[in-house]
Amino acid sequence: MKKAGSLGIVWLAALLPVPLAAQGLSVEGEIGLAARSYTQNGALPGQAGSGTEMIGAMRLAVSGGLGFGDFTAELKGRTNARTGATSLDLSKAHVSGDLDGVRWLVGRDVVFWGVTESYNPVNVINQRGDFASTGEEDRLGQTMAMLSFETAGLGNFSLYGLFGFRPFDEPRRSDRLRYYVAGDDRRTLYESGEGVDFALRNTNTVDLGNGSLDYAVSLFSGRDRQPVYLPGCAFKTATVSEATCDAVNADIRASYESLSGRGNAGLLAQIFGAASPATRAFLLGGDSVGAVPYYQDMQQVGLELAYATGDWLFKFEGAQRFTARDNYFAGVIGAEYAFGDVFGSGGGLTVTAEYLYDDRSALQPPTFVEDDVFLGVRYDFNNMSGASLSVGALRDLDSRAMVTTVEASWRLAGNTRVSVSSAIIDADDPFDPLSALDRDDFLEIGLDYFF
């Protein structure tokens, strides 16, 4: 994510004259500075060593009323002084309104789907922002047209047309908190040509027993937001011609698209076996061999359930995905319990336990989540500073790898907030994808000013 994107600039330019005629113009935002310290050198070749990174971030949002509706624009930026990585995204730039009970929106927006705490498999509308930022809120803006309406007994229906696919901005080899491979985004491949993605979601709330059930059913058809990393010609050197590189990647693509089912071999072995002799020789040679991002077409059926009764909240989130190679399921199930007025202090304690499952094959995009459990504890002090403290642990039931996170934040003054976060990653099994992060333990201290 190194730029806002051409479509984003077009939307921003279109909205620039809008505030002149806007009603009730509102401007707000934040600027922040954080120091993130890594205690060890990176585990992957080319990664930065131990030390401290200074990270600056900003967000600027403008909104107001129009004669026919409302407009919203939001710009987000982030820069890392140590690595030189810079991101700028026009996450929101849209006009919206209501026409005879039908809400409409045209432009760029961020849409969140999901109910669980640790992982949201149904959240498919927007592309991930920064790989190093695992929060679901860190998503790139997506250009769309949306219609939403309420029904008497079936709840809300929202229909989306999504335009201008945005590929994931691949990390640099020097970046920390990344997957084993860093794809060459100049060689990106697609299963099909540019088109329009479609999504539909129905949400509703019904009384059930002694509580209430919130549910959502969703459908998505379009490009997968996560790439499959194919072995091929990437980061080409001067000793390899452009024609050779293109020919190798064309054969790699055809070899991958010929695969199906759930073989026991890994992705590299399956593609190598299906490739031509010339491509095999190229891969074995090693020169200009790397990861090529490939975006496949995907259909998804999603279900979200949240049942609240007393101090309990039971949750389920699942997505069944269909691709040309094979189909797979990803889901999370769990519960939360809220303790009120803990220790007589007026604070609130919430405990969360979840089980995460993903049965994708080696032919699908990589994931860190397959058979895991998550335990989280959050304490809200409910004081004048709005202080909170949360601790979370994700454990792989097969490899015993574990990621533990601690986050705390509080308000120093009316518009200033301090945050402290850390992550401890224990993943010694070389066959576990989490082992790529094994040396990425960090401590981060940040200061944000809101206006």
BELQUIHU-V478301 format. One record per backbone hydrogen bond with DSSP energy under -1.0 kcal/mol. CO is the residue of the C=O (numbers start at 1). NH is the residue of the N-H. E is the energy in kcal/mol with one decimal. If there is no record, write none. Layout:
CO;NH;E  CO;NH;E
This chain:
5;9;-2.1  6;10;-2.0  7;11;-2.3  8;12;-2.4  9;13;-2.7  10;14;-2.2  11;15;-1.6  12;16;-1.2  15;18;-1.1  17;20;-1.2  18;21;-1.9  23;65;-3.0  26;63;-2.5  28;61;-3.3  29;451;-2.4  30;59;-2.5  31;449;-3.1  32;57;-2.3  33;447;-2.3  34;55;-3.1  35;445;-2.1  36;53;-3.3  37;443;-1.9  38;51;-1.9  44;47;-1.8  48;42;-1.3  51;38;-3.1  53;36;-2.8  54;81;-2.7  55;34;-2.6  56;79;-2.6  57;32;-2.8  58;77;-2.3  59;30;-2.4  60;75;-2.8  61;28;-2.4  62;73;-2.6  63;26;-3.3  64;71;-2.5  65;23;-3.0  69;66;-4.1  70;96;-2.7  71;64;-1.8  72;94;-2.5  73;62;-3.0  74;92;-1.7  75;60;-2.5  76;89;-3.0  77;58;-2.3  78;87;-3.3  79;56;-2.5  80;84;-2.4  85;80;-2.6  87;78;-2.3  89;76;-2.9  89;91;-1.5  92;74;-3.0  93;108;-1.9  94;72;-2.5  95;106;-2.5  96;70;-3.3  97;104;-2.6  99;102;-1.5  102;99;-2.7  103;148;-2.7  104;97;-2.1  105;146;-2.8  106;95;-2.3  107;144;-3.3  108;93;-2.4  109;142;-2.3  120;123;-1.3  122;124;-1.4  127;140;-2.8  130;133;-1.8  135;138;-1.7  137;139;-1.8  138;129;-2.4  142;109;-1.9  143;163;-2.3  144;107;-2.4  145;161;-2.4  146;105;-2.0  147;159;-3.0  148;103;-2.9  149;157;-2.6  155;151;-2.1  156;203;-2.2  157;149;-2.3  158;201;-2.3  159;147;-2.2  160;199;-1.9  161;145;-2.0  162;197;-2.1  172;175;-1.3  174;48;-2.2  183;185;-1.0  184;187;-2.0  189;295;-2.5  197;162;-3.2  198;221;-2.6  199;160;-3.1  200;219;-2.8  201;158;-2.5  202;217;-2.4  203;156;-2.5  204;215;-2.5  206;213;-3.3  208;211;-2.1  211;208;-2.6  212;308;-2.5  213;206;-2.5  214;306;-2.3  215;204;-2.1  216;304;-2.5  217;202;-2.8  218;302;-2.7  219;200;-2.3  220;300;-2.6  221;198;-2.5  222;298;-3.3  228;294;-2.1  230;292;-3.0  232;290;-2.5  237;240;-1.4  241;245;-2.2  242;246;-2.6  243;247;-2.2  244;248;-2.5  245;249;-2.3  246;250;-2.1  247;251;-1.9  248;252;-2.5  249;253;-2.5  250;254;-2.2  251;255;-2.5  252;256;-2.5  253;257;-2.6  256;259;-1.5  266;270;-2.1  267;271;-2.4  268;272;-2.6  269;273;-2.0  270;274;-1.2  271;275;-1.4  276;280;-2.4  277;281;-2.3  278;282;-1.9  279;283;-2.5  280;284;-2.4  281;285;-1.6  282;286;-1.1  286;289;-1.4  288;234;-2.1  290;232;-2.3  291;184;-2.4  292;230;-2.7  293;189;-2.9  294;228;-3.0  295;191;-2.6  296;224;-2.8  298;222;-2.3  299;322;-2.9  300;220;-2.1  301;320;-2.5  302;218;-2.3  303;318;-2.4  304;216;-2.1  305;316;-2.4  306;214;-2.9  307;314;-2.8  308;212;-1.9  309;312;-2.2  311;338;-2.1  312;309;-2.0  313;336;-2.5  314;307;-3.1  315;334;-2.5  316;305;-2.9  317;332;-2.9  318;303;-2.4  319;330;-2.3  320;301;-2.3  321;328;-1.9  322;299;-2.1  325;261;-1.8  328;321;-3.0  329;359;-2.2  330;319;-2.8  331;357;-2.7  332;317;-2.7  333;355;-3.0  334;315;-2.9  335;353;-2.3  336;313;-2.2  337;351;-2.4  339;349;-2.4  341;344;-1.6  342;345;-2.0  347;342;-1.9  348;380;-2.9  349;339;-3.7  350;378;-2.6  351;337;-2.2  352;376;-2.9  353;335;-2.3  354;374;-2.9  355;333;-2.1  356;372;-2.1  357;331;-2.8  361;364;-1.5  370;358;-2.2  371;397;-2.7  372;356;-3.0  373;395;-2.7  374;354;-2.6  375;393;-2.2  376;352;-3.2  377;391;-2.7  378;350;-2.8  379;389;-2.2  380;348;-2.6  383;386;-1.5  385;411;-2.5  387;381;-2.1  388;409;-2.0  389;379;-3.3  390;407;-2.8  391;377;-2.8  392;405;-3.0  393;375;-2.2  394;403;-2.5  395;373;-2.3  396;400;-1.6  401;396;-2.8  402;426;-3.0  403;394;-2.7  404;424;-2.7  405;392;-2.5  406;422;-2.1  407;390;-3.0  408;420;-3.0  409;388;-2.2  410;418;-3.0  415;450;-3.1  416;412;-1.9  416;413;-1.2  417;448;-2.8  418;410;-2.1  419;446;-3.1  420;408;-2.6  421;444;-3.6  422;406;-2.1  423;442;-1.7  424;404;-2.7  426;402;-2.4  429;432;-1.8  432;435;-2.4  433;436;-1.6  434;437;-2.2  435;438;-1.3  437;440;-2.3  441;39;-1.2  442;423;-2.0  443;37;-3.1  444;421;-2.7  445;35;-2.6  446;419;-2.3  447;33;-2.1  448;417;-2.7  449;31;-2.1
